[in-house]
Amino acid sequence: MTNTIGDPERVALQQRVVELTVEHRDLDAVIHRLAADPTHDQLQLVRLKRRKLLLKDQIARLEREIDPDVLA
């Protein structure tokens, strides 16, 4: 894979990183709101946190794919 900015595959990967980052940020906000609620569903909170960690891993993997020389 070439590292030119016009490379459609690279642009698609960068767009996916942006989408996952937005989802990660949104999940973080939901987790904070849910954790602040004393009647929150603990199982739902655990599932959201697990999803957030998976997103973080996916983002890191894609960033390494985009710029393999940069340690992510």
C-alpha positions in Angstrom: 0.0 0.0 0.0 1.3 3.4 -0.9 1.2 6.3 1.6 -0.1 9.0 -0.8 -3.0 11.1 0.5 -5.0 10.5 -2.6 -4.8 6.7 -2.2 -8.5 5.7 -2.0 -7.8 2.8 0.4 -5.9 5.1 2.7 -8.7 7.7 2.6 -11.2 5.0 3.3 -9.2 3.8 6.3 -8.9 7.3 7.6 -12.6 7.8 7.3 -13.2 4.6 9.2 -10.9 5.8 12.0 -12.9 9.1 12.2 -16.2 7.1 12.4 -14.9 4.8 15.1 -13.4 7.7 17.0 -16.8 9.5 17.0 -18.5 6.3 18.2 -15.8 5.9 20.9 -16.4 9.5 22.1 -20.1 9.0 22.1 -19.8 5.8 24.1 -17.6 7.5 26.6 -20.3 10.2 27.2 -23.0 7.5 27.6 -20.9 5.5 30.0 -20.3 8.6 32.1 -24.0 9.4 32.2 -25.0 5.9 33.0 -22.3 5.6 35.8 -23.6 8.8 37.4 -27.1 7.3 37.6 -27.5 5.4 40.9 -30.1 3.1 39.4 -27.9 2.2 36.4 -27.8 -1.3 34.9 -24.4 -2.7 35.8 -24.5 -5.3 33.0 -25.2 -2.7 30.4 -22.4 -0.5 31.8 -19.9 -3.4 31.5 -21.0 -4.1 27.9 -20.6 -0.5 26.9 -17.1 -0.4 28.4 -16.2 -3.6 26.6 -17.5 -2.1 23.3 -15.4 1.1 24.0 -12.3 -1.0 24.5 -12.9 -2.9 21.3 -13.3 0.4 19.4 -10.0 1.6 20.9 -8.3 -1.5 19.6 -9.8 -1.2 16.2 -8.8 2.4 16.0 -5.2 1.6 16.9 -5.0 -1.3 14.4 -6.3 1.0 11.6 -3.9 3.7 12.5 -1.0 1.3 12.4 -2.2 0.2 9.0 -2.4 3.8 7.7 1.0 4.7 9.1 2.9 1.5 9.8 6.2 3.3 10.8 4.4 5.1 13.6 4.1 3.3 16.9 0.4 3.4 17.9 
